């Protein structure tokens, strides 16, 4: 089975406050918890080119995609 498309996500990310405005809804979990996808937050622009490497931007126009932080894992739409 092919991995879900979100497993290939990389680039600049903008966080939105409204779930319907997000390309993806994301929940943070403890490092020891099982997960489908792990993200490395890059501190410097230019290092976010590999899958799972994200650079959080304050410019929505510069973002490759948007996310909304979920309070719980598995909330769904």
ZINOR-V709694 format. One record per backbone hydrogen bond with DSSP energy under -1.0 kcal/mol. NH is the residue of the N-H (numbers start at 1). CO is the residue of the C=O. If there is no record, write none. Layout:
NH,CO
NH,CO
//
This chain:
7,4
8,5
9,6
11,53
13,55
14,65
16,67
21,18
22,19
24,66
26,68
33,30
40,52
42,54
47,44
52,9
53,50
54,40
55,11
57,13
64,12
65,12
67,14
68,24
70,26
//
